[in-house]
Amino acid sequence: MENSMLPDKYKSMTSDEMEGRIQEIKRKLGDELFIPGHHYQRDEVIQFADVTGDSLQLAQVAAANKKAKHIVFCGVHFMAETADMLTDDDQTVYLPDMRAGCSMADMANIYQTEEAWGTLQQIFGDTMIPLTYVNSTASIKAFTGRNGGACVTSSNAKLMVEWALAQKPRLFFLPDQHLGRNTAYDLGIPLEQMAIWNPIKGQLEFEGNVEDVKVILWKGHCSVHEGFTVYNVHEVRKNYPHMKIIVHPECSREVVALSDDSGSTKYICDMIENAPAGSSWAIGTEMNLVKRLIAKYPDKHIISLNENMCPCLTMNRIDLPHLLWALEMIENEEKGNVIQIDADTTKEALLSLERMLAHA
């Protein structure tokens, strides 16, 4: 059952009332309830998370938790899917708002991917291994699993690309072209050896001899991170000459090249935490996280690389009313907003996830 319409009663409750009820249900359910929260979630939600982290951390923690019967995942759809596949059959995963998707994950569906794989095999033969960013649907993870590939996160992308290229001479990387390009470039693969697969046109975009192609990048992106531009970097350099710029590798190659550093959400958090007092930073990642870092480290000067950026709209869908609604359904033994992946997809996707977690 996939409820999507929030009942009216939650729209008339005050924040204090909702927070009180959430605390009450958390106390009542104890260890049977587990709430993982992604770094990009709103503060009003993250305050109730039992653990916060990036997608790799949360996937590992969800897999390790054997006590909780109910896992209420405060993130987006593909993360809850991953949690369902990694947890035991007697554990149930819920997504407080079923509309909390991911525009990047939606840029690669299984039909487009199978079509691409067939065409690319005609061009390159059996010389490719597929990798998918965890920001992808369960069916895409299953595709990589059954074709000998694996998942990656921004934390372990370099390790996984090295692993893949030790298996086959070519890499098919989806759905985020920027993470794929930045990772391959950092490992010494020139841009001239990277091609784009355009799923809308159903064709390979490459100028030159296709025999030279080492990496095929799916034409997808993160709408949030593509919002950080070369202009933003130049503005920060002009206005704050001594400020360090650190960005997520979902940003474009041009932005990453001009920045001082780049890395996963966890890497960015660790860098800011360990930076000396008085240091100044412009951060190119999701706004909820940047605001939280600004509040957490008042001894450092922190700004967003693009101060006109909005938070991730789909991450932002999960709010207090939706979190309380999910918890009250559990309390009332109603099965709403449950994420459940079928056995065949799970089996193949787990191959992909387990290959990733072995290198995490």
MOZIUR-V422764 format. One record per residue. N is the residue number from 1. SS is DSSP state (@ for helix, = for strand, . for the rest). BURIAL is b if it has 16 or more other C-alpha atoms within 10 Angstrom, else e. Layout:
n->(N/N)
ss->(SS/SS)
burial->(BURIAL/BURIAL)
This chain:
n->(1/2/3/4/5/6/7/8/9/10/11/12/13/14/15/16/17/18/19/20/21/22/23/24/25/26/27/28/29/30/31/32/33/34/35/36/37/38/39/40/41/42/43/44/45/46/47/48/49/50/51/52/53/54/55/56/57/58/59/60/61/62/63/64/65/66/67/68/69/70/71/72/73/74/75/76/77/78/79/80/81/82/83/84/85/86/87/88/89/90/91/92/93/94/95/96/97/98/99/100/101/102/103/104/105/106/107/108/109/110/111/112/113/114/115/116/117/118/119/120/121/122/123/124/125/126/127/128/129/130/131/132/133/134/135/136/137/138/139/140/141/142/143/144/145/146/147/148/149/150/151/152/153/154/155/156/157/158/159/160/161/162/163/164/165/166/167/168/169/170/171/172/173/174/175/176/177/178/179/180/181/182/183/184/185/186/187/188/189/190/191/192/193/194/195/196/197/198/199/200/201/202/203/204/205/206/207/208/209/210/211/212/213/214/215/216/217/218/219/220/221/222/223/224/225/226/227/228/229/230/231/232/233/234/235/236/237/238/239/240/241/242/243/244/245/246/247/248/249/250/251/252/253/254/255/256/257/258/259/260/261/262/263/264/265/266/267/268/269/270/271/272/273/274/275/276/277/278/279/280/281/282/283/284/285/286/287/288/289/290/291/292/293/294/295/296/297/298/299/300/301/302/303/304/305/306/307/308/309/310/311/312/313/314/315/316/317/318/319/320/321/322/323/324/325/326/327/328/329/330/331/332/333/334/335/336/337/338/339/340/341/342/343/344/345/346/347/348/349/350/351/352/353/354/355/356/357/358/359/360)
ss->(./././././././@/@/@/@/./././@/@/@/@/@/@/@/@/@/@/@/@/@/@/@/@/@/@/=/=/./=/=/=/././././@/@/@/@/././././=/=/=/./@/@/@/@/@/@/@/@/@/@/./././././=/=/=/=/=/././@/@/@/@/@/@/@/@/@/@/./././././=/=/=/=/./././././././././@/@/@/././@/@/@/@/@/@/@/@/@/@/@/@/@/@/@/./././=/=/=/=/=/=/././././@/@/@/@/@/@/@/@/@/./././=/=/=/././././@/@/@/@/@/@/@/@/@/@/@/././=/=/=/=/=/././@/@/@/@/@/@/@/@/@/@/././././@/@/@/=/=/=/=/=/././././=/=/=/././././@/@/@/././=/=/=/=/././././././@/@/@/././@/@/@/@/@/@/@/@/@/@/././././=/=/=/=/./././././@/@/@/@/@/@/././=/=/././@/@/@/@/@/@/@/@/@/@/./././././=/=/=/=/=/././@/@/@/@/@/@/@/@/@/@/././././=/=/=/=/././././././././././@/@/@/././@/@/@/@/@/@/@/@/@/@/@/@/././././././=/=/./././@/@/@/@/@/@/@/@/@/@/@/@/@/@/@/././.)
burial->(e/e/e/e/e/e/e/e/e/b/e/e/e/e/e/e/e/b/b/e/e/b/e/e/b/b/e/e/b/e/e/e/b/b/b/b/b/b/b/b/b/b/b/e/b/b/e/b/b/e/b/b/b/b/b/b/b/b/b/b/b/b/b/e/b/e/e/b/b/b/b/b/b/b/b/b/b/b/b/b/b/b/b/b/b/b/b/b/e/e/b/b/b/b/b/b/b/b/b/b/b/b/b/b/b/e/b/b/b/e/e/e/b/e/e/b/b/e/e/b/e/e/e/e/e/e/b/b/b/b/b/b/b/b/b/b/b/b/b/b/b/b/b/b/b/b/b/b/b/b/b/b/b/b/b/b/b/b/b/b/b/e/b/b/b/e/e/e/e/b/b/b/b/b/b/b/b/b/b/b/b/b/b/b/b/e/e/e/e/e/e/e/b/b/b/b/b/b/b/e/e/e/e/b/b/e/e/e/e/e/e/e/b/b/b/b/b/b/b/b/b/b/e/b/b/e/b/b/b/b/e/b/b/e/e/b/b/e/e/e/e/e/b/b/b/b/b/b/b/b/b/b/b/e/b/b/e/e/b/e/b/b/b/b/b/b/b/b/b/e/e/b/e/e/e/e/e/e/e/b/b/b/b/b/b/b/b/b/b/b/e/e/b/b/e/e/e/e/e/b/e/b/b/b/b/b/e/e/b/e/b/b/e/b/b/b/b/b/b/b/b/b/b/b/b/b/b/e/e/b/e/e/e/e/e/b/b/b/b/b/b/e/e/e/b/b/e/b/b/b/b/b/b/e/b/b/b/e/e/b)
